[in-house]
Amino acid sequence: MKTLYLLRHAKSDWDDPRLADHDRPLSARGHRAAATMANYWTARKGGPPRPDLVVSSTAVRARATLEIVAAAWGTNRPPTSFDRSIYLCGEELLLDRVKALPEQVSTALFVGHSPDFQLLARDLCDRGDTALRQALATKLPTCSFVEITVPDGLSWGDLTWGSCILSGFTRPRDLEER
């Protein structure tokens, strides 16, 4: 069985209107949310996700989010690829990127952007907890973490819309309310 994790970048800072969208840093709220997610990863049952590969957008806010949550892995960080092609590419191209993962990768984490991540997760998963699927279809807030299970027998290249199971959807506000 394969697992796909999606982590939307944390809240970005819009204070400098001269910065290109790709170059916007995290806001103070974004730093707090990413730290909250790192703490959740550390404390969650089974420990932090253990992807064989991390694929991150090259956008400053995505890289900064990954850097903060990576504290949950300590010194045992997984191999990471920074890929400009997943920066606001659309859900079809994002699915193509997931489908191109090497078959020896059983678990992958993508760090990037919405609406692409929200649409990918919504359209890829036609099974799983109904309430979680409805919440995800409504909104994928910044720094949210999505867990998608690829059913046994399917390879990355076999993925089609509706072929997967939404196994988890964690928003920073869910963690702050605990």
C-alpha positions as CSV (number, residue, x, y, z in Angstrom):
1,M,0.0,0.0,0.0
2,K,1.2,3.5,-0.8
3,T,0.6,6.7,1.1
4,L,0.5,10.3,-0.2
5,Y,0.8,13.1,2.2
6,L,0.0,16.7,1.3
7,L,1.0,19.7,3.4
8,R,-0.2,23.1,2.4
9,H,2.2,25.9,3.1
10,A,1.6,28.0,6.2
11,K,0.1,31.5,6.1
12,S,2.3,33.9,4.1
13,D,3.1,37.5,4.7
14,W,1.6,40.1,2.3
15,D,3.3,43.2,3.9
16,D,5.6,43.9,1.0
17,P,3.6,44.4,-2.2
18,R,6.8,44.5,-4.3
19,L,7.5,40.8,-3.6
20,A,6.5,38.4,-6.3
21,D,4.1,35.8,-5.1
22,H,6.8,33.1,-5.3
23,D,9.0,35.1,-2.9
24,R,6.5,35.8,-0.1
25,P,7.8,34.6,3.3
26,L,5.7,33.2,6.2
27,S,3.8,35.6,8.4
28,A,4.0,35.4,12.2
29,R,0.8,33.4,12.2
30,G,2.3,31.1,9.6
31,H,5.3,30.4,11.8
32,R,3.1,29.6,14.7
33,A,0.9,27.2,12.6
34,A,3.9,25.4,11.2
35,A,5.3,24.9,14.7
36,T,1.9,23.6,15.8
37,M,2.0,21.1,13.0
38,A,5.5,20.1,13.9
39,N,4.4,19.5,17.4
40,Y,1.5,17.4,16.2
41,W,3.7,15.3,14.0
42,T,6.0,14.7,16.9
43,A,3.2,13.7,19.3
44,R,0.9,11.8,17.0
45,K,0.3,8.1,17.3
46,G,3.0,6.4,15.4
47,G,5.2,9.5,15.3
48,P,5.7,11.9,12.4
49,P,5.0,10.7,8.9
50,R,8.0,8.9,7.5
51,P,8.0,9.6,3.7
52,D,10.5,8.0,1.5
53,L,10.6,11.2,-0.5
54,V,9.6,14.8,0.1
55,V,8.7,17.0,-2.9
56,S,8.4,20.7,-2.1
57,S,7.4,23.7,-4.1
58,T,10.3,26.1,-4.5
59,A,8.2,29.0,-3.2
60,V,9.7,30.7,-0.2
61,R,6.6,30.0,2.0
62,A,6.6,26.3,1.1
63,R,10.3,25.8,1.8
64,A,9.9,27.7,5.1
65,T,6.9,25.6,6.2
66,L,8.9,22.4,5.4
67,E,11.9,23.7,7.4
68,I,9.8,24.3,10.5
69,V,7.8,21.0,10.4
70,A,10.9,19.0,9.6
71,A,12.0,19.6,13.2
72,A,9.7,16.6,13.9
73,W,12.1,14.3,12.1
74,G,15.1,15.4,14.1
75,T,18.3,14.4,12.2
76,N,16.5,11.6,10.3
77,R,15.1,13.8,7.5
78,P,13.9,12.1,4.3
79,P,15.4,12.9,0.9
80,T,13.9,16.1,-0.4
81,S,13.4,17.4,-3.9
82,F,12.5,21.1,-4.6
83,D,10.3,21.2,-7.7
84,R,9.3,24.5,-9.3
85,S,6.8,22.6,-11.5
86,I,4.4,22.0,-8.6
87,Y,4.1,25.8,-7.9
88,L,0.5,26.6,-8.8
89,C,0.5,24.1,-11.6
90,G,-3.1,22.9,-11.5
91,E,-4.5,19.6,-10.3
92,E,-4.0,17.7,-13.5
93,L,-0.2,18.5,-13.7
94,L,0.1,17.8,-9.9
95,L,-1.5,14.4,-10.4
96,D,0.9,13.8,-13.3
97,R,3.8,14.6,-10.9
98,V,2.5,12.2,-8.3
99,K,2.0,9.5,-11.0
100,A,5.6,9.9,-12.0
101,L,7.0,9.0,-8.6
102,P,9.4,6.0,-8.6
103,E,7.6,2.8,-7.7
104,Q,10.1,2.1,-4.9
105,V,8.7,5.2,-3.1
106,S,5.9,3.8,-1.0
107,T,5.3,7.0,0.9
108,A,5.6,10.6,-0.4
109,L,5.0,14.0,1.1
110,F,4.3,17.0,-1.2
111,V,4.5,20.5,0.2
112,G,2.8,23.2,-1.7
113,H,-0.2,25.2,-2.6
114,S,-4.0,25.5,-2.9
115,P,-6.2,25.3,-4.8
116,D,-4.1,22.6,-6.4
117,F,-3.7,20.5,-3.3
118,Q,-7.3,20.8,-2.3
119,L,-8.6,19.9,-5.7
120,L,-6.1,17.0,-6.0
121,A,-7.1,15.5,-2.6
122,R,-10.9,16.1,-3.2
123,D,-10.9,14.5,-6.7
124,L,-8.5,11.7,-5.9
125,C,-10.4,10.5,-2.9
126,D,-13.9,9.1,-3.3
127,R,-13.7,7.1,-0.1
128,G,-12.9,7.8,3.5
129,D,-14.6,9.6,6.4
130,T,-17.5,11.5,4.9
131,A,-17.2,14.5,7.3
132,L,-13.5,14.8,6.5
133,R,-14.1,14.6,2.8
134,Q,-16.8,17.3,3.1
135,A,-14.6,19.6,5.2
136,L,-11.7,19.2,2.7
137,A,-14.1,19.9,-0.3
138,T,-15.1,23.2,1.5
139,K,-11.6,24.5,2.3
140,L,-7.9,23.4,2.7
141,P,-6.6,26.0,5.2
142,T,-3.0,27.0,5.3
143,C,-0.7,24.5,7.0
144,S,-3.2,21.7,6.8
145,F,-2.0,18.1,6.5
146,V,-3.8,15.6,4.3
147,E,-3.2,11.8,4.4
148,I,-4.3,9.8,1.3
149,T,-4.1,6.0,1.1
150,V,-3.6,4.4,-2.3
151,P,-5.4,1.0,-2.2
152,D,-3.4,-2.2,-2.4
153,G,-2.5,-3.2,-5.9
154,L,-2.4,0.3,-7.3
155,S,0.9,1.9,-8.3
156,W,1.5,5.6,-8.5
157,G,1.1,5.4,-12.2
158,D,-2.4,3.8,-11.8
159,L,-3.9,6.7,-10.0
160,T,-7.1,8.1,-11.4
161,W,-9.7,10.5,-10.0
162,G,-11.6,8.7,-7.3
163,S,-9.2,5.9,-6.9
164,C,-7.9,6.7,-3.3
165,I,-9.1,7.0,0.3
166,L,-8.9,10.1,2.4
167,S,-7.3,8.8,5.6
168,G,-6.8,12.0,7.5
169,F,-7.2,15.8,7.3
170,T,-5.7,17.9,10.1
171,R,-6.0,21.6,10.3
172,P,-3.9,23.8,12.6
173,R,-7.0,25.1,14.3
174,D,-8.0,21.5,15.1
175,L,-4.8,21.2,17.0
176,E,-5.1,24.6,18.8
177,E,-8.5,23.7,20.1
178,R,-7.2,20.7,22.0
